[in-house]
Amino acid sequence: MNIETIRDYCLNKVGAEETLPFGPDVLVYKVNNKAFLLLPLDADTLRFNVKCDPELALELREQYEAVQPGYHMNKKHWNTIFVDGSIPSALVKEWIDHSYELVKGKKKR
């Protein structure tokens, strides 16, 4: 899995858009004008942040070393996923889907 794979996967979701609200070094994928994935372009190791159910977030952090509390995010609701090959791509995509579904259900007024 690489940046292009993640980018394409996010953009293929219904209503998803790619934005750069924090400058040119962080891609932010949104649905209903709310972020579901943040992807820094200048990181040494490929990583991204996704929203997660708080209980599941803790379970994933315990189970996978490559899942850490969300970098620069609310640690209760966000995880940082390090794409280092230790987690199957299908599982990473499930976590992206989970984040998208959590955010999609909440429309910004």
Backbone torsions as a table, in degrees:
resi	resn	phi	psi	omega
1	MET	NA	136.0	179.7
2	ASN	-134.9	-178.2	-177.4
3	ILE	-58.0	-44.1	-178.0
4	GLU	-64.2	-39.2	178.3
5	THR	-62.5	-45.7	179.3
6	ILE	-63.9	-46.3	-179.8
7	ARG	-57.8	-51.2	-179.5
8	ASP	-61.9	-40.8	-179.6
9	TYR	-61.9	-44.0	-179.9
10	CYS	-66.7	-44.3	-176.4
11	LEU	-70.0	-18.6	177.6
12	ASN	-81.7	-2.4	178.1
13	LYS	-81.9	141.8	-178.2
14	VAL	-58.4	125.2	176.5
15	GLY	80.2	0.3	-177.4
16	ALA	-75.4	144.4	175.9
17	GLU	-137.5	151.6	178.3
18	GLU	-102.1	129.6	-178.9
19	THR	-132.0	167.3	178.5
20	LEU	-132.1	57.4	-175.0
21	PRO	-69.5	-17.7	-177.3
22	PHE	-107.5	15.0	-178.3
23	GLY	105.0	-177.3	-171.3
24	PRO	-75.5	-4.1	-174.4
25	ASP	-101.0	-0.6	-179.9
26	VAL	-136.6	114.3	173.8
27	LEU	-82.5	134.1	178.6
28	VAL	-122.7	123.2	179.3
29	TYR	-100.4	129.2	-174.9
30	LYS	-126.8	154.3	167.5
31	VAL	-136.7	138.1	-174.9
32	ASN	53.7	35.2	177.4
33	ASN	64.3	22.0	177.2
34	LYS	-126.5	138.8	-176.1
35	ALA	-70.1	136.8	171.4
36	PHE	-121.4	-13.0	176.8
37	LEU	-155.6	134.4	175.4
38	LEU	-119.2	130.3	-174.1
39	LEU	-128.4	101.4	178.5
40	PRO	-72.7	135.3	-178.6
41	LEU	-90.8	-14.2	-174.4
42	ASP	-106.4	13.8	-178.7
43	ALA	-77.4	146.2	177.3
44	ASP	-63.9	-41.5	178.1
45	THR	-113.3	135.6	178.3
46	LEU	-58.9	125.6	179.2
47	ARG	-152.6	161.6	175.6
48	PHE	-154.2	160.6	178.1
49	ASN	-106.0	137.4	174.6
50	VAL	-134.0	149.1	176.0
51	LYS	-74.7	149.6	-176.1
52	CYS	-153.4	145.5	171.9
53	ASP	-55.3	132.3	-174.3
54	PRO	-53.8	-42.1	179.8
55	GLU	-68.5	-41.8	177.8
56	LEU	-65.3	-38.0	179.4
57	ALA	-56.7	-45.0	179.1
58	LEU	-65.1	-42.3	179.3
59	GLU	-60.5	-44.8	-178.1
60	LEU	-65.5	-38.2	178.6
61	ARG	-64.7	-35.4	178.3
62	GLU	-72.5	-34.6	-174.0
63	GLN	-84.2	-32.6	-174.1
64	TYR	-126.2	125.2	177.5
65	GLU	-64.4	-29.1	-177.9
66	ALA	-79.1	0.1	176.2
67	VAL	-109.9	119.4	-176.7
68	GLN	-126.1	163.0	174.4
69	PRO	-56.0	145.8	-175.4
70	GLY	-55.7	118.4	179.1
71	TYR	-66.6	123.2	-178.3
72	HIS	60.2	26.0	-177.9
73	MET	-132.2	173.4	173.8
74	ASN	-66.5	112.2	-173.3
75	LYS	-64.4	-21.7	179.5
76	LYS	-72.9	-35.5	-171.6
77	HIS	-110.7	-4.6	-175.6
78	TRP	-131.5	141.9	173.0
79	ASN	-118.0	148.3	168.8
80	THR	-101.9	127.7	179.7
81	ILE	-107.3	120.9	175.4
82	PHE	-91.2	120.6	-177.6
83	VAL	-89.6	85.5	-175.6
84	ASP	-116.4	8.6	179.5
85	GLY	90.0	-5.5	-177.8
86	SER	-81.9	-13.9	-179.4
87	ILE	-120.0	129.6	179.6
88	PRO	-58.6	143.1	-179.5
89	SER	-56.5	-37.3	-179.8
90	ALA	-61.3	-37.6	179.3
91	LEU	-71.3	-41.0	176.8
92	VAL	-59.5	-42.3	178.8
93	LYS	-64.1	-36.5	176.4
94	GLU	-60.3	-40.4	-179.3
95	TRP	-69.2	-35.8	175.3
96	ILE	-65.0	-44.3	178.0
97	ASP	-59.3	-43.3	179.9
98	HIS	-59.8	-45.9	179.2
99	SER	-62.2	-47.1	179.4
100	TYR	-57.5	-46.4	-178.8
101	GLU	-65.6	-39.3	177.3
102	LEU	-60.1	-43.8	-176.2
103	VAL	-78.8	-38.3	-178.1
104	LYS	-58.8	-34.3	-177.5
105	GLY	-71.8	-12.2	-177.5
106	LYS	-112.3	104.6	178.8
107	LYS	-86.7	132.5	177.4
108	LYS	-77.7	136.9	-178.9
109	ARG	-89.4	NA	NA
